[in-house]
């Protein structure tokens, strides 16, 4: 078990190093490619209620994706940590009014303004992560929030990851509680879980 944890930690460090080496300009360019693929992806276009996330520094940029979702008349749902390790899903009506900075300076939904939504209404879930493989294996950034969330999503809900090609490896060493995504959209391809 310790060997597995060490392999995962080494893999995370390797990917973090690769991502930190990318320039801001390169990350924006690649994020745009991923965004364009997402907005051409039939499952996403057909969805009405989309669970998204606000990216952390090493993740694909989601700000433009969130804005475009409103242009496409999608209901935008974001996770909000209410008390670690629990998340609540809330509906965002306006990015400027419905988000506040938390104690760490990270944008998060304003719990007083945003209405909670039941998990069973989600059509498509965009799932963050740090490392992925072609079988849909993923390693998150920490906390296990999405490993707890994914099994609660309806079976018909597509679980889609957005990733730079640098984040995709041959095989993710999976732990028993890890959960898979169905599809990965990268800056160079769309991968359907094998």
C-alpha positions in Angstrom: 0.0 0.0 0.0 2.9 2.4 0.8 4.4 1.6 -2.6 1.1 2.6 -4.3 1.0 5.9 -2.4 4.6 6.6 -3.2 4.0 5.9 -6.9 1.0 8.3 -6.9 3.0 11.0 -5.1 5.9 10.6 -7.6 3.4 10.8 -10.5 1.8 14.0 -9.1 5.2 15.6 -8.6 6.2 14.8 -12.2 3.0 16.2 -13.6 3.1 19.3 -11.4 6.7 19.9 -12.6 5.6 19.7 -16.2 2.6 22.0 -15.7 4.7 24.5 -13.8 7.1 24.6 -16.7 4.3 25.8 -19.1 4.2 29.5 -19.7 1.0 31.4 -18.9 0.6 32.1 -22.6 0.9 28.3 -23.4 -1.7 27.4 -20.7 -4.1 30.0 -22.1 -3.6 28.7 -25.7 -4.1 25.1 -24.7 -7.1 25.9 -22.5 -8.7 27.6 -25.5 -8.2 24.5 -27.6 -9.8 22.4 -24.8 -12.7 24.9 -24.5 -13.3 24.7 -28.2 -13.4 20.9 -28.2 -15.8 21.0 -25.2 -18.2 23.3 -27.0 -18.1 21.0 -30.1 -18.7 17.9 -28.0 -22.3 16.6 -28.5 -22.8 15.4 -25.0 -21.9 18.9 -23.7 -24.0 20.8 -26.2 -27.0 18.6 -25.5 -26.7 19.0 -21.8 -28.8 21.6 -20.0 -27.5 21.5 -16.4 -23.7 21.4 -16.2 -21.6 20.8 -13.1 -18.4 22.8 -13.6 -15.6 24.0 -11.3 -13.4 27.1 -10.9 -9.9 26.0 -11.8 -6.9 25.9 -9.4 -3.6 27.2 -10.8 -2.4 23.9 -12.4 -5.8 23.0 -13.9 -7.3 23.9 -17.3 -8.6 27.4 -17.2 -12.4 27.4 -16.8 -13.3 31.1 -16.6 -14.1 31.4 -20.3 -16.0 28.1 -20.2 -18.2 29.3 -17.4 -19.0 32.5 -19.3 -19.8 30.7 -22.5 -22.1 28.3 -20.6 -24.3 31.3 -19.8 -24.2 32.3 -23.5 -25.4 28.8 -24.4 -28.2 29.1 -21.8 -26.9 26.3 -19.6 -27.7 26.2 -15.9 -24.3 26.4 -14.3 -23.7 24.4 -11.1 -20.6 24.8 -9.0 -19.5 22.8 -6.0 -19.1 24.7 -2.7 -17.2 23.2 0.2 -19.5 23.6 3.2 -17.3 21.8 5.7 -14.4 19.6 4.7 -14.9 17.0 3.3 -18.5 17.8 2.3 -19.5 19.7 -0.8 -22.8 21.3 -1.7 -23.9 21.9 -5.3 -25.2 25.4 -6.0 -26.7 27.2 -9.0 -24.7 30.2 -10.3 -26.8 32.9 -12.0 -24.1 35.6 -12.4 -20.3 35.1 -12.1 -19.7 38.6 -10.8 -22.4 38.6 -8.1 -22.5 35.0 -7.0 -18.8 34.4 -6.3 -16.7 35.6 -3.4 -13.0 35.0 -2.4 -12.5 32.6 0.5 -9.9 32.9 3.2 -7.3 31.4 0.8 -8.1 34.0 -1.9 -9.8 31.4 -4.1 -13.1 32.2 -5.8 -16.0 30.2 -4.5 -19.8 30.4 -4.6 -21.4 32.8 -2.2 -23.5 30.5 0.1 -25.9 33.3 0.9 -26.7 34.1 -2.7 -26.6 30.7 -4.4 -29.4 28.2 -4.2 -28.6 24.5 -3.6 -29.5 22.0 -6.3 -30.1 18.2 -6.0 -27.3 16.1 -7.5 -29.7 14.0 -9.5 -30.5 16.9 -11.9 -26.9 17.1 -13.3 -26.8 16.3 -17.0 -23.0 16.5 -17.4 -20.2 16.8 -14.8 -16.9 18.4 -15.6 -14.5 16.8 -13.1 -11.1 18.3 -12.2 -7.9 16.4 -11.6 -4.2 16.5 -11.8 -3.3 13.2 -13.5 -5.4 11.0 -15.9 -5.0 7.9 -18.0 -6.8 6.7 -21.1 -9.0 4.3 -19.1 -10.5 7.3 -17.2 -8.3 6.8 -14.1 -7.6 10.1 -12.3 -5.7 11.5 -9.4 -7.2 14.6 -7.9 -5.4 17.5 -6.3 -6.3 16.3 -2.8 -9.1 15.9 -0.4 -11.1 13.2 -2.2 -14.1 15.5 -2.8 -14.8 14.2 -6.3 -14.2 10.6 -5.4 -17.1 11.0 -3.0 -19.2 13.0 -5.4 -18.8 10.8 -8.6 -20.7 7.8 -7.2 -23.6 10.0 -6.2 -24.1 11.3 -9.7 -26.9 9.7 -11.8 -25.6 6.8 -13.9 -26.6 8.6 -17.1 -24.5 11.7 -16.1 -21.4 11.9 -18.3 -18.3 12.5 -16.2 -15.8 14.5 -18.3 -12.3 15.7 -17.4 -10.5 18.6 -19.0 -6.8 18.1 -19.2 -3.6 19.3 -20.8 -2.0 16.5 -22.8 0.9 16.7 -20.3 -1.5 15.4 -17.6 -2.3 12.1 -19.4 -0.1 9.2 -18.5 0.1 5.5 -19.5 -1.5 4.3 -16.3 -2.8 5.9 -13.0 -2.1 3.7 -10.0 -5.6 3.6 -8.6 -6.6 3.3 -4.9 -9.8 1.5 -3.8 -11.7 4.8 -3.3 -10.6 6.4 -6.6 -13.3 7.0 -9.2 -13.1 7.1 -13.0 -14.2 9.7 -15.5 -16.0 8.6 -18.8 -14.3 11.0 -21.2 -11.2 13.2 -21.2 -11.0 16.3 -23.4 -7.4 17.4 -23.9 -5.7 20.1 -26.1 -5.1 17.4 -28.8 -7.8 14.8 -28.6 -11.0 13.4 -27.0 -10.5 10.1 -25.1 -13.4 7.8 -24.4 -12.9 5.5 -21.5 -11.7 2.1 -22.9 
